[in-house]
Amino acid sequence: MSFLWAIIAGLIIGLLAKLVVPGRQPIPLWLTTILGIIGAVAGNALATAFGVRDTGGIDWIRHVLQIGVAALLIALVTPFWARRHA
């Protein structure tokens, strides 16, 4: 069941990251989800390193880090994907 939650979280984080990145990102939904999953894992690692992974209430800093890493990954991957499929 945790695998399914990782996919759902990756999809949500990836879509939010696409909203943060300016311009159009012509990457498929499956790639958005994978980059969202990677961003979630890396964002959790950063939050743990900074000591802000678990806070009292909603972990806003952790979520911002997850979306930020996913947005960075989408911004880096999009030009390669667009060039490959042009």
PDB file with SEQRES, HELIX, SHEET and CRYST1 records, atoms N, CA, C and O in Angstrom:
SEQRES   1 A   86  MET SER PHE LEU TRP ALA ILE ILE ALA GLY LEU ILE ILE          
SEQRES   2 A   86  GLY LEU LEU ALA LYS LEU VAL VAL PRO GLY ARG GLN PRO          
SEQRES   3 A   86  ILE PRO LEU TRP LEU THR THR ILE LEU GLY ILE ILE GLY          
SEQRES   4 A   86  ALA VAL ALA GLY ASN ALA LEU ALA THR ALA PHE GLY VAL          
SEQRES   5 A   86  ARG ASP THR GLY GLY ILE ASP TRP ILE ARG HIS VAL LEU          
SEQRES   6 A   86  GLN ILE GLY VAL ALA ALA LEU LEU ILE ALA LEU VAL THR          
SEQRES   7 A   86  PRO PHE TRP ALA ARG ARG HIS ALA                              
HELIX    1 AA1 SER A    2  VAL A   20  1                                  19    
HELIX    2 AA2 LEU A   29  PHE A   50  1                                  22    
HELIX    3 AA3 TRP A   60  ARG A   84  1                                  25    
CRYST1    1.000    1.000    1.000  90.00  90.00  90.00 P 1           1          
ATOM      1  N   MET A   1       0.827  -1.199   0.000  1.00  0.00           N  
ATOM      2  CA  MET A   1       0.000   0.000   0.000  1.00  0.00           C  
ATOM      3  C   MET A   1       0.867   1.256   0.000  1.00  0.00           C  
ATOM      4  O   MET A   1       0.474   2.276  -0.567  1.00  0.00           O  
ATOM      5  N   SER A   2       2.045   1.196   0.630  1.00  0.00           N  
ATOM      6  CA  SER A   2       2.894   2.382   0.659  1.00  0.00           C  
ATOM      7  C   SER A   2       3.426   2.725  -0.735  1.00  0.00           C  
ATOM      8  O   SER A   2       3.718   3.886  -1.021  1.00  0.00           O  
ATOM      9  N   PHE A   3       3.552   1.713  -1.600  1.00  0.00           N  
ATOM     10  CA  PHE A   3       3.981   1.956  -2.976  1.00  0.00           C  
ATOM     11  C   PHE A   3       2.935   2.791  -3.709  1.00  0.00           C  
ATOM     12  O   PHE A   3       3.275   3.703  -4.461  1.00  0.00           O  
ATOM     13  N   LEU A   4       1.660   2.474  -3.485  1.00  0.00           N  
ATOM     14  CA  LEU A   4       0.576   3.238  -4.099  1.00  0.00           C  
ATOM     15  C   LEU A   4       0.568   4.679  -3.591  1.00  0.00           C  
ATOM     16  O   LEU A   4       0.361   5.609  -4.371  1.00  0.00           O  
ATOM     17  N   TRP A   5       0.791   4.872  -2.289  1.00  0.00           N  
ATOM     18  CA  TRP A   5       0.834   6.224  -1.729  1.00  0.00           C  
ATOM     19  C   TRP A   5       2.020   7.015  -2.272  1.00  0.00           C  
ATOM     20  O   TRP A   5       1.922   8.228  -2.463  1.00  0.00           O  
ATOM     21  N   ALA A   6       3.143   6.335  -2.522  1.00  0.00           N  
ATOM     22  CA  ALA A   6       4.311   7.009  -3.100  1.00  0.00           C  
ATOM     23  C   ALA A   6       3.996   7.508  -4.497  1.00  0.00           C  
ATOM     24  O   ALA A   6       4.420   8.601  -4.872  1.00  0.00           O  
ATOM     25  N   ILE A   7       3.257   6.723  -5.277  1.00  0.00           N  
ATOM     26  CA  ILE A   7       2.877   7.145  -6.627  1.00  0.00           C  
ATOM     27  C   ILE A   7       1.912   8.323  -6.569  1.00  0.00           C  
ATOM     28  O   ILE A   7       2.055   9.283  -7.326  1.00  0.00           O  
ATOM     29  N   ILE A   8       0.940   8.251  -5.682  1.00  0.00           N  
ATOM     30  CA  ILE A   8      -0.032   9.347  -5.562  1.00  0.00           C  
ATOM     31  C   ILE A   8       0.660  10.622  -5.092  1.00  0.00           C  
ATOM     32  O   ILE A   8       0.412  11.697  -5.640  1.00  0.00           O  
ATOM     33  N   ALA A   9       1.522  10.516  -4.086  1.00  0.00           N  
ATOM     34  CA  ALA A   9       2.252  11.687  -3.595  1.00  0.00           C  
ATOM     35  C   ALA A   9       3.172  12.242  -4.677  1.00  0.00           C  
ATOM     36  O   ALA A   9       3.279  13.457  -4.842  1.00  0.00           O  
ATOM     37  N   GLY A  10       3.838  11.349  -5.418  1.00  0.00           N  
ATOM     38  CA  GLY A  10       4.703  11.795  -6.511  1.00  0.00           C  
ATOM     39  C   GLY A  10       3.940  12.525  -7.586  1.00  0.00           C  
ATOM     40  O   GLY A  10       4.427  13.515  -8.131  1.00  0.00           O  
ATOM     41  N   LEU A  11       2.736  12.045  -7.903  1.00  0.00           N  
ATOM     42  CA  LEU A  11       1.902  12.720  -8.897  1.00  0.00           C  
ATOM     43  C   LEU A  11       1.515  14.113  -8.418  1.00  0.00           C  
ATOM     44  O   LEU A  11       1.621  15.079  -9.174  1.00  0.00           O  
ATOM     45  N   ILE A  12       1.075  14.225  -7.188  1.00  0.00           N  
ATOM     46  CA  ILE A  12       0.649  15.523  -6.650  1.00  0.00           C  
ATOM     47  C   ILE A  12       1.836  16.486  -6.570  1.00  0.00           C  
ATOM     48  O   ILE A  12       1.727  17.643  -6.977  1.00  0.00           O  
ATOM     49  N   ILE A  13       2.959  16.013  -6.053  1.00  0.00           N  
ATOM     50  CA  ILE A  13       4.142  16.871  -5.927  1.00  0.00           C  
ATOM     51  C   ILE A  13       4.653  17.265  -7.307  1.00  0.00           C  
ATOM     52  O   ILE A  13       5.047  18.413  -7.513  1.00  0.00           O  
ATOM     53  N   GLY A  14       4.653  16.333  -8.254  1.00  0.00           N  
ATOM     54  CA  GLY A  14       5.086  16.645  -9.617  1.00  0.00           C  
ATOM     55  C   GLY A  14       4.198  17.673 -10.292  1.00  0.00           C  
ATOM     56  O   GLY A  14       4.695  18.579 -10.962  1.00  0.00           O  
ATOM     57  N   LEU A  15       2.883  17.543 -10.121  1.00  0.00           N  
ATOM     58  CA  LEU A  15       1.968  18.516 -10.726  1.00  0.00           C  
ATOM     59  C   LEU A  15       2.113  19.895 -10.079  1.00  0.00           C  
ATOM     60  O   LEU A  15       2.067  20.909 -10.775  1.00  0.00           O  
ATOM     61  N   LEU A  16       2.285  19.941  -8.763  1.00  0.00           N  
ATOM     62  CA  LEU A  16       2.510  21.228  -8.103  1.00  0.00           C  
ATOM     63  C   LEU A  16       3.834  21.842  -8.556  1.00  0.00           C  
ATOM     64  O   LEU A  16       3.934  23.058  -8.718  1.00  0.00           O  
ATOM     65  N   ALA A  17       4.842  21.007  -8.758  1.00  0.00           N  
ATOM     66  CA  ALA A  17       6.135  21.508  -9.235  1.00  0.00           C  
ATOM     67  C   ALA A  17       6.015  22.069 -10.639  1.00  0.00           C  
ATOM     68  O   ALA A  17       6.657  23.069 -10.961  1.00  0.00           O  
ATOM     69  N   LYS A  18       5.199  21.438 -11.487  1.00  0.00           N  
ATOM     70  CA  LYS A  18       4.993  21.963 -12.840  1.00  0.00           C  
ATOM     71  C   LYS A  18       4.321  23.336 -12.798  1.00  0.00           C  
ATOM     72  O   LYS A  18       4.564  24.177 -13.664  1.00  0.00           O  
ATOM     73  N   LEU A  19       3.483  23.559 -11.799  1.00  0.00           N  
ATOM     74  CA  LEU A  19       2.848  24.868 -11.655  1.00  0.00           C  
ATOM     75  C   LEU A  19       3.853  25.936 -11.239  1.00  0.00           C  
ATOM     76  O   LEU A  19       3.701  27.105 -11.595  1.00  0.00           O  
ATOM     77  N   VAL A  20       4.877  25.543 -10.488  1.00  0.00           N  
ATOM     78  CA  VAL A  20       5.881  26.484  -9.994  1.00  0.00           C  
ATOM     79  C   VAL A  20       6.856  26.888 -11.103  1.00  0.00           C  
ATOM     80  O   VAL A  20       7.291  28.038 -11.166  1.00  0.00           O  
ATOM     81  N   VAL A  21       7.193  25.941 -11.971  1.00  0.00           N  
ATOM     82  CA  VAL A  21       8.161  26.203 -13.038  1.00  0.00           C  
ATOM     83  C   VAL A  21       7.481  27.055 -14.110  1.00  0.00           C  
ATOM     84  O   VAL A  21       6.416  26.685 -14.605  1.00  0.00           O  
ATOM     85  N   PRO A  22       8.085  28.199 -14.476  1.00  0.00           N  
ATOM     86  CA  PRO A  22       7.458  29.054 -15.485  1.00  0.00           C  
ATOM     87  C   PRO A  22       7.520  28.424 -16.882  1.00  0.00           C  
ATOM     88  O   PRO A  22       8.429  27.656 -17.197  1.00  0.00           O  
ATOM     89  N   GLY A  23       6.551  28.764 -17.686  1.00  0.00           N  
ATOM     90  CA  GLY A  23       6.519  28.265 -19.060  1.00  0.00           C  
ATOM     91  C   GLY A  23       5.802  26.930 -19.159  1.00  0.00           C  
ATOM     92  O   GLY A  23       5.217  26.433 -18.197  1.00  0.00           O  
ATOM     93  N   ARG A  24       5.871  26.373 -20.354  1.00  0.00           N  
ATOM     94  CA  ARG A  24       5.222  25.103 -20.635  1.00  0.00           C  
ATOM     95  C   ARG A  24       6.248  23.984 -20.515  1.00  0.00           C  
ATOM     96  O   ARG A  24       7.380  24.120 -20.980  1.00  0.00           O  
ATOM     97  N   GLN A  25       5.853  22.884 -19.895  1.00  0.00           N  
ATOM     98  CA  GLN A  25       6.721  21.726 -19.756  1.00  0.00           C  
ATOM     99  C   GLN A  25       6.095  20.556 -20.515  1.00  0.00           C  
ATOM    100  O   GLN A  25       5.193  19.894 -20.000  1.00  0.00           O  
ATOM    101  N   PRO A  26       6.569  20.301 -21.735  1.00  0.00           N  
ATOM    102  CA  PRO A  26       5.961  19.233 -22.540  1.00  0.00           C  
ATOM    103  C   PRO A  26       6.494  17.846 -22.175  1.00  0.00           C  
ATOM    104  O   PRO A  26       6.994  17.118 -23.033  1.00  0.00           O  
ATOM    105  N   ILE A  27       6.383  17.491 -20.901  1.00  0.00           N  
ATOM    106  CA  ILE A  27       6.805  16.158 -20.476  1.00  0.00           C  
ATOM    107  C   ILE A  27       5.555  15.361 -20.121  1.00  0.00           C  
ATOM    108  O   ILE A  27       4.563  15.934 -19.668  1.00  0.00           O  
ATOM    109  N   PRO A  28       5.593  14.044 -20.322  1.00  0.00           N  
ATOM    110  CA  PRO A  28       4.394  13.231 -20.054  1.00  0.00           C  
ATOM    111  C   PRO A  28       4.108  13.092 -18.561  1.00  0.00           C  
ATOM    112  O   PRO A  28       4.954  13.375 -17.713  1.00  0.00           O  
ATOM    113  N   LEU A  29       2.902  12.654 -18.273  1.00  0.00           N  
ATOM    114  CA  LEU A  29       2.452  12.520 -16.887  1.00  0.00           C  
ATOM    115  C   LEU A  29       3.286  11.492 -16.125  1.00  0.00           C  
ATOM    116  O   LEU A  29       3.561  11.683 -14.940  1.00  0.00           O  
ATOM    117  N   TRP A  30       3.688  10.417 -16.780  1.00  0.00           N  
ATOM    118  CA  TRP A  30       4.478   9.398 -16.092  1.00  0.00           C  
ATOM    119  C   TRP A  30       5.833   9.958 -15.662  1.00  0.00           C  
ATOM    120  O   TRP A  30       6.329   9.614 -14.589  1.00  0.00           O  
ATOM    121  N   LEU A  31       6.442  10.822 -16.491  1.00  0.00           N  
ATOM    122  CA  LEU A  31       7.724  11.419 -16.138  1.00  0.00           C  
ATOM    123  C   LEU A  31       7.540  12.453 -15.019  1.00  0.00           C  
ATOM    124  O   LEU A  31       8.391  12.580 -14.139  1.00  0.00           O  
ATOM    125  N   THR A  32       6.442  13.178 -15.060  1.00  0.00           N  
ATOM    126  CA  THR A  32       6.121  14.119 -13.990  1.00  0.00           C  
ATOM    127  C   THR A  32       5.992  13.378 -12.659  1.00  0.00           C  
ATOM    128  O   THR A  32       6.487  13.845 -11.633  1.00  0.00           O  
ATOM    129  N   THR A  33       5.327  12.225 -12.682  1.00  0.00           N  
ATOM    130  CA  THR A  33       5.151  11.434 -11.463  1.00  0.00           C  
ATOM    131  C   THR A  33       6.485  10.910 -10.943  1.00  0.00           C  
ATOM    132  O   THR A  33       6.745  10.966  -9.741  1.00  0.00           O  
ATOM    133  N   ILE A  34       7.332  10.402 -11.834  1.00  0.00           N  
ATOM    134  CA  ILE A  34       8.637   9.888 -11.406  1.00  0.00           C  
ATOM    135  C   ILE A  34       9.488  11.008 -10.805  1.00  0.00           C  
ATOM    136  O   ILE A  34      10.126  10.821  -9.769  1.00  0.00           O  
ATOM    137  N   LEU A  35       9.495  12.162 -11.454  1.00  0.00           N  
ATOM    138  CA  LEU A  35      10.269  13.285 -10.921  1.00  0.00           C  
ATOM    139  C   LEU A  35       9.675  13.777  -9.604  1.00  0.00           C  
ATOM    140  O   LEU A  35      10.408  14.236  -8.729  1.00  0.00           O  
ATOM    141  N   GLY A  36       8.362  13.686  -9.458  1.00  0.00           N  
ATOM    142  CA  GLY A  36       7.712  14.034  -8.193  1.00  0.00           C  
ATOM    143  C   GLY A  36       8.107  13.077  -7.076  1.00  0.00           C  
ATOM    144  O   GLY A  36       8.324  13.500  -5.941  1.00  0.00           O  
ATOM    145  N   ILE A  37       8.201  11.788  -7.393  1.00  0.00           N  
ATOM    146  CA  ILE A  37       8.617  10.798  -6.388  1.00  0.00           C  
ATOM    147  C   ILE A  37      10.061  11.062  -5.976  1.00  0.00           C  
ATOM    148  O   ILE A  37      10.384  11.048  -4.788  1.00  0.00           O  
ATOM    149  N   ILE A  38      10.932  11.303  -6.958  1.00  0.00           N  
ATOM    150  CA  ILE A  38      12.330  11.598  -6.642  1.00  0.00           C  
ATOM    151  C   ILE A  38      12.430  12.882  -5.821  1.00  0.00           C  
ATOM    152  O   ILE A  38      13.199  12.952  -4.863  1.00  0.00           O  
ATOM    153  N   GLY A  39      11.651  13.896  -6.198  1.00  0.00           N  
ATOM    154  CA  GLY A  39      11.641  15.148  -5.449  1.00  0.00           C  
ATOM    155  C   GLY A  39      11.152  14.962  -4.022  1.00  0.00           C  
ATOM    156  O   GLY A  39      11.660  15.603  -3.101  1.00  0.00           O  
ATOM    157  N   ALA A  40      10.166  14.086  -3.834  1.00  0.00           N  
ATOM    158  CA  ALA A  40       9.651  13.823  -2.487  1.00  0.00           C  
ATOM    159  C   ALA A  40      10.711  13.161  -1.614  1.00  0.00           C  
ATOM    160  O   ALA A  40      10.899  13.532  -0.455  1.00  0.00           O  
ATOM    161  N   VAL A  41      11.396  12.182  -2.180  1.00  0.00           N  
ATOM    162  CA  VAL A  41      12.431  11.480  -1.406  1.00  0.00           C  
ATOM    163  C   VAL A  41      13.591  12.422  -1.087  1.00  0.00           C  
ATOM    164  O   VAL A  41      14.070  12.458   0.046  1.00  0.00           O  
ATOM    165  N   ALA A  42      14.041  13.182  -2.087  1.00  0.00           N  
ATOM    166  CA  ALA A  42      15.153  14.119  -1.860  1.00  0.00           C  
ATOM    167  C   ALA A  42      14.735  15.244  -0.910  1.00  0.00           C  
ATOM    168  O   ALA A  42      15.530  15.672  -0.074  1.00  0.00           O  
ATOM    169  N   GLY A  43      13.499  15.722  -1.032  1.00  0.00           N  
ATOM    170  CA  GLY A  43      13.006  16.756  -0.121  1.00  0.00           C  
ATOM    171  C   GLY A  43      12.934  16.261   1.310  1.00  0.00           C  
ATOM    172  O   GLY A  43      13.239  17.004   2.242  1.00  0.00           O  
ATOM    173  N   ASN A  44      12.528  14.997   1.495  1.00  0.00           N  
ATOM    174  CA  ASN A  44      12.526  14.410   2.840  1.00  0.00           C  
ATOM    175  C   ASN A  44      13.935  14.322   3.398  1.00  0.00           C  
ATOM    176  O   ASN A  44      14.157  14.593   4.578  1.00  0.00           O  
ATOM    177  N   ALA A  45      14.884  13.946   2.559  1.00  0.00           N  
ATOM    178  CA  ALA A  45      16.275  13.859   3.010  1.00  0.00           C  
ATOM    179  C   ALA A  45      16.804  15.235   3.413  1.00  0.00           C  
ATOM    180  O   ALA A  45      17.494  15.366   4.424  1.00  0.00           O  
ATOM    181  N   LEU A  46      16.484  16.253   2.626  1.00  0.00           N  
ATOM    182  CA  LEU A  46      16.910  17.612   2.975  1.00  0.00           C  
ATOM    183  C   LEU A  46      16.256  18.088   4.272  1.00  0.00           C  
ATOM    184  O   LEU A  46      16.906  18.698   5.120  1.00  0.00           O  
ATOM    185  N   ALA A  47      14.967  17.801   4.413  1.00  0.00           N  
ATOM    186  CA  ALA A  47      14.259  18.200   5.636  1.00  0.00           C  
ATOM    187  C   ALA A  47      14.858  17.513   6.857  1.00  0.00           C  
ATOM    188  O   ALA A  47      14.971  18.123   7.920  1.00  0.00           O  
ATOM    189  N   THR A  48      15.239  16.252   6.712  1.00  0.00           N  
ATOM    190  CA  THR A  48      15.882  15.536   7.812  1.00  0.00           C  
ATOM    191  C   THR A  48      17.237  16.156   8.126  1.00  0.00           C  
ATOM    192  O   THR A  48      17.590  16.328   9.292  1.00  0.00           O  
ATOM    193  N   ALA A  49      18.001  16.494   7.078  1.00  0.00           N  
ATOM    194  CA  ALA A  49      19.325  17.095   7.279  1.00  0.00           C  
ATOM    195  C   ALA A  49      19.228  18.445   7.969  1.00  0.00           C  
ATOM    196  O   ALA A  49      20.087  18.797   8.777  1.00  0.00           O  
ATOM    197  N   PHE A  50      18.175  19.210   7.649  1.00  0.00           N  
ATOM    198  CA  PHE A  50      17.986  20.527   8.268  1.00  0.00           C  
ATOM    199  C   PHE A  50      17.261  20.448   9.603  1.00  0.00           C  
ATOM    200  O   PHE A  50      17.130  21.458  10.295  1.00  0.00           O  
ATOM    201  N   GLY A  51      16.789  19.261   9.975  1.00  0.00           N  
ATOM    202  CA  GLY A  51      16.104  19.080  11.249  1.00  0.00           C  
ATOM    203  C   GLY A  51      14.682  19.601  11.263  1.00  0.00           C  
ATOM    204  O   GLY A  51      14.174  19.956  12.327  1.00  0.00           O  
ATOM    205  N   VAL A  52      14.024  19.656  10.116  1.00  0.00           N  
ATOM    206  CA  VAL A  52      12.658  20.177  10.053  1.00  0.00           C  
ATOM    207  C   VAL A  52      11.688  19.153   9.472  1.00  0.00           C  
ATOM    208  O   VAL A  52      10.619  19.520   8.984  1.00  0.00           O  
ATOM    209  N   ARG A  53      12.052  17.880   9.520  1.00  0.00           N  
ATOM    210  CA  ARG A  53      11.185  16.870   8.908  1.00  0.00           C  
ATOM    211  C   ARG A  53       9.885  16.709   9.683  1.00  0.00           C  
ATOM    212  O   ARG A  53       8.812  16.648   9.082  1.00  0.00           O  
ATOM    213  N   ASP A  54       9.964  16.641  10.984  1.00  0.00           N  
ATOM    214  CA  ASP A  54       8.773  16.452  11.814  1.00  0.00           C  
ATOM    215  C   ASP A  54       8.592  17.666  12.708  1.00  0.00           C  
ATOM    216  O   ASP A  54       9.426  17.963  13.564  1.00  0.00           O  
ATOM    217  N   THR A  55       7.501  18.350  12.495  1.00  0.00           N  
ATOM    218  CA  THR A  55       7.168  19.513  13.311  1.00  0.00           C  
ATOM    219  C   THR A  55       5.785  19.307  13.920  1.00  0.00           C  
ATOM    220  O   THR A  55       5.069  18.378  13.546  1.00  0.00           O  
ATOM    221  N   GLY A  56       5.417  20.158  14.840  1.00  0.00           N  
ATOM    222  CA  GLY A  56       4.087  20.079  15.420  1.00  0.00           C  
ATOM    223  C   GLY A  56       3.070  20.679  14.463  1.00  0.00           C  
ATOM    224  O   GLY A  56       3.001  21.900  14.320  1.00  0.00           O  
ATOM    225  N   GLY A  57       2.282  19.841  13.809  1.00  0.00           N  
ATOM    226  CA  GLY A  57       1.308  20.326  12.836  1.00  0.00           C  
ATOM    227  C   GLY A  57       1.700  19.897  11.427  1.00  0.00           C  
ATOM    228  O   GLY A  57       2.334  18.860  11.236  1.00  0.00           O  
ATOM    229  N   ILE A  58       1.319  20.697  10.457  1.00  0.00           N  
ATOM    230  CA  ILE A  58       1.623  20.386   9.059  1.00  0.00           C  
ATOM    231  C   ILE A  58       3.085  20.738   8.788  1.00  0.00           C  
ATOM    232  O   ILE A  58       3.561  21.806   9.173  1.00  0.00           O  
ATOM    233  N   ASP A  59       3.771  19.845   8.136  1.00  0.00           N  
ATOM    234  CA  ASP A  59       5.201  20.032   7.847  1.00  0.00           C  
ATOM    235  C   ASP A  59       5.375  20.856   6.567  1.00  0.00           C  
ATOM    236  O   ASP A  59       5.782  20.320   5.537  1.00  0.00           O  
ATOM    237  N   TRP A  60       5.073  22.135   6.628  1.00  0.00           N  
ATOM    238  CA  TRP A  60       5.111  23.003   5.452  1.00  0.00           C  
ATOM    239  C   TRP A  60       6.505  23.101   4.857  1.00  0.00           C  
ATOM    240  O   TRP A  60       6.659  23.099   3.635  1.00  0.00           O  
ATOM    241  N   ILE A  61       7.518  23.186   5.701  1.00  0.00           N  
ATOM    242  CA  ILE A  61       8.887  23.328   5.197  1.00  0.00           C  
ATOM    243  C   ILE A  61       9.280  22.083   4.408  1.00  0.00           C  
ATOM    244  O   ILE A  61       9.899  22.188   3.349  1.00  0.00           O  
ATOM    245  N   ARG A  62       8.926  20.917   4.915  1.00  0.00           N  
ATOM    246  CA  ARG A  62       9.237  19.668   4.215  1.00  0.00           C  
ATOM    247  C   ARG A  62       8.535  19.627   2.863  1.00  0.00           C  
ATOM    248  O   ARG A  62       9.132  19.213   1.870  1.00  0.00           O  
ATOM    249  N   HIS A  63       7.277  20.052   2.816  1.00  0.00           N  
ATOM    250  CA  HIS A  63       6.530  20.035   1.555  1.00  0.00           C  
ATOM    251  C   HIS A  63       7.108  21.039   0.554  1.00  0.00           C  
ATOM    252  O   HIS A  63       7.178  20.757  -0.642  1.00  0.00           O  
ATOM    253  N   VAL A  64       7.512  22.186   1.036  1.00  0.00           N  
ATOM    254  CA  VAL A  64       8.132  23.182   0.150  1.00  0.00           C  
ATOM    255  C   VAL A  64       9.442  22.639  -0.411  1.00  0.00           C  
ATOM    256  O   VAL A  64       9.736  22.832  -1.591  1.00  0.00           O  
ATOM    257  N   LEU A  65      10.225  21.966   0.415  1.00  0.00           N  
ATOM    258  CA  LEU A  65      11.473  21.366  -0.065  1.00  0.00           C  
ATOM    259  C   LEU A  65      11.191  20.280  -1.107  1.00  0.00           C  
ATOM    260  O   LEU A  65      11.901  20.197  -2.110  1.00  0.00           O  
ATOM    261  N   GLN A  66      10.176  19.454  -0.890  1.00  0.00           N  
ATOM    262  CA  GLN A  66       9.831  18.409  -1.843  1.00  0.00           C  
ATOM    263  C   GLN A  66       9.425  19.007  -3.189  1.00  0.00           C  
ATOM    264  O   GLN A  66       9.899  18.566  -4.236  1.00  0.00           O  
ATOM    265  N   ILE A  67       8.556  20.001  -3.157  1.00  0.00           N  
ATOM    266  CA  ILE A  67       8.099  20.629  -4.397  1.00  0.00           C  
ATOM    267  C   ILE A  67       9.246  21.377  -5.068  1.00  0.00           C  
ATOM    268  O   ILE A  67       9.355  21.374  -6.294  1.00  0.00           O  
ATOM    269  N   GLY A  68      10.096  22.014  -4.279  1.00  0.00           N  
ATOM    270  CA  GLY A  68      11.244  22.735  -4.837  1.00  0.00           C  
ATOM    271  C   GLY A  68      12.214  21.814  -5.555  1.00  0.00           C  
ATOM    272  O   GLY A  68      12.685  22.134  -6.647  1.00  0.00           O  
ATOM    273  N   VAL A  69      12.516  20.671  -4.948  1.00  0.00           N  
ATOM    274  CA  VAL A  69      13.422  19.715  -5.605  1.00  0.00           C  
ATOM    275  C   VAL A  69      12.775  19.164  -6.873  1.00  0.00           C  
ATOM    276  O   VAL A  69      13.440  19.039  -7.902  1.00  0.00           O  
ATOM    277  N   ALA A  70      11.492  18.837  -6.810  1.00  0.00           N  
ATOM    278  CA  ALA A  70      10.800  18.335  -7.994  1.00  0.00           C  
ATOM    279  C   ALA A  70      10.756  19.393  -9.097  1.00  0.00           C  
ATOM    280  O   ALA A  70      10.916  19.066 -10.273  1.00  0.00           O  
ATOM    281  N   ALA A  71      10.541  20.659  -8.725  1.00  0.00           N  
ATOM    282  CA  ALA A  71      10.531  21.739  -9.724  1.00  0.00           C  
ATOM    283  C   ALA A  71      11.900  21.884 -10.376  1.00  0.00           C  
ATOM    284  O   ALA A  71      11.999  22.091 -11.585  1.00  0.00           O  
ATOM    285  N   LEU A  72      12.944  21.776  -9.581  1.00  0.00           N  
ATOM    286  CA  LEU A  72      14.298  21.837 -10.129  1.00  0.00           C  
ATOM    287  C   LEU A  72      14.534  20.693 -11.109  1.00  0.00           C  
ATOM    288  O   LEU A  72      15.088  20.901 -12.188  1.00  0.00           O  
ATOM    289  N   LEU A  73      14.118  19.499 -10.739  1.00  0.00           N  
ATOM    290  CA  LEU A  73      14.275  18.354 -11.631  1.00  0.00           C  
ATOM    291  C   LEU A  73      13.481  18.526 -12.924  1.00  0.00           C  
ATOM    292  O   LEU A  73      13.977  18.201 -14.003  1.00  0.00           O  
ATOM    293  N   ILE A  74      12.262  19.032 -12.823  1.00  0.00           N  
ATOM    294  CA  ILE A  74      11.448  19.256 -14.015  1.00  0.00           C  
ATOM    295  C   ILE A  74      12.083  20.315 -14.898  1.00  0.00           C  
ATOM    296  O   ILE A  74      12.105  20.173 -16.121  1.00  0.00           O  
ATOM    297  N   ALA A  75      12.600  21.373 -14.291  1.00  0.00           N  
ATOM    298  CA  ALA A  75      13.265  22.427 -15.073  1.00  0.00           C  
ATOM    299  C   ALA A  75      14.515  21.898 -15.777  1.00  0.00           C  
ATOM    300  O   ALA A  75      14.849  22.356 -16.870  1.00  0.00           O  
ATOM    301  N   LEU A  76      15.207  20.941 -15.162  1.00  0.00           N  
ATOM    302  CA  LEU A  76      16.412  20.373 -15.763  1.00  0.00           C  
ATOM    303  C   LEU A  76      16.090  19.347 -16.851  1.00  0.00           C  
ATOM    304  O   LEU A  76      16.793  19.281 -17.860  1.00  0.00           O  
ATOM    305  N   VAL A  77      15.046  18.554 -16.661  1.00  0.00           N  
ATOM    306  CA  VAL A  77      14.730  17.466 -17.578  1.00  0.00           C  
ATOM    307  C   VAL A  77      13.948  17.945 -18.798  1.00  0.00           C  
ATOM    308  O   VAL A  77      14.110  17.382 -19.880  1.00  0.00           O  
ATOM    309  N   THR A  78      13.115  18.954 -18.657  1.00  0.00           N  
ATOM    310  CA  THR A  78      12.246  19.403 -19.748  1.00  0.00           C  
ATOM    311  C   THR A  78      12.994  19.749 -21.033  1.00  0.00           C  
ATOM    312  O   THR A  78      12.569  19.304 -22.099  1.00  0.00           O  
ATOM    313  N   PRO A  79      14.093  20.522 -20.993  1.00  0.00           N  
ATOM    314  CA  PRO A  79      14.782  20.820 -22.257  1.00  0.00           C  
ATOM    315  C   PRO A  79      15.305  19.570 -22.966  1.00  0.00           C  
ATOM    316  O   PRO A  79      15.269  19.497 -24.194  1.00  0.00           O  
ATOM    317  N   PHE A  80      15.789  18.588 -22.205  1.00  0.00           N  
ATOM    318  CA  PHE A  80      16.274  17.348 -22.818  1.00  0.00           C  
ATOM    319  C   PHE A  80      15.132  16.562 -23.450  1.00  0.00           C  
ATOM    320  O   PHE A  80      15.282  16.012 -24.541  1.00  0.00           O  
ATOM    321  N   TRP A  81      13.994  16.507 -22.768  1.00  0.00           N  
ATOM    322  CA  TRP A  81      12.837  15.794 -23.292  1.00  0.00           C  
ATOM    323  C   TRP A  81      12.300  16.489 -24.537  1.00  0.00           C  
ATOM    324  O   TRP A  81      11.968  15.825 -25.519  1.00  0.00           O  
ATOM    325  N   ALA A  82      12.211  17.809 -24.509  1.00  0.00           N  
ATOM    326  CA  ALA A  82      11.686  18.556 -25.654  1.00  0.00           C  
ATOM    327  C   ALA A  82      12.610  18.414 -26.872  1.00  0.00           C  
ATOM    328  O   ALA A  82      12.138  18.280 -28.001  1.00  0.00           O  
ATOM    329  N   ARG A  83      13.912  18.443 -26.639  1.00  0.00           N  
ATOM    330  CA  ARG A  83      14.874  18.303 -27.738  1.00  0.00           C  
ATOM    331  C   ARG A  83      14.820  16.897 -28.323  1.00  0.00           C  
ATOM    332  O   ARG A  83      14.958  16.712 -29.532  1.00  0.00           O  
ATOM    333  N   ARG A  84      14.620  15.922 -27.466  1.00  0.00           N  
ATOM    334  CA  ARG A  84      14.583  14.530 -27.911  1.00  0.00           C  
ATOM    335  C   ARG A  84      13.338  14.238 -28.735  1.00  0.00           C  
ATOM    336  O   ARG A  84      13.377  13.422 -29.655  1.00  0.00           O  
ATOM    337  N   HIS A  85      12.238  14.901 -28.410  1.00  0.00           N  
ATOM    338  CA  HIS A  85      10.969  14.632 -29.088  1.00  0.00           C  
ATOM    339  C   HIS A  85      10.528  15.750 -30.023  1.00  0.00           C  
ATOM    340  O   HIS A  85       9.339  15.877 -30.316  1.00  0.00           O  
ATOM    341  N   ALA A  86      11.453  16.545 -30.484  1.00  0.00           N  
ATOM    342  CA  ALA A  86      11.089  17.651 -31.397  1.00  0.00           C  
ATOM    343  C   ALA A  86      11.088  17.207 -32.839  1.00  0.00           C  
ATOM    344  O   ALA A  86      10.806  18.007 -33.731  1.00  0.00           O  
TER     345      ALA A  86                                                      
END                                                                             
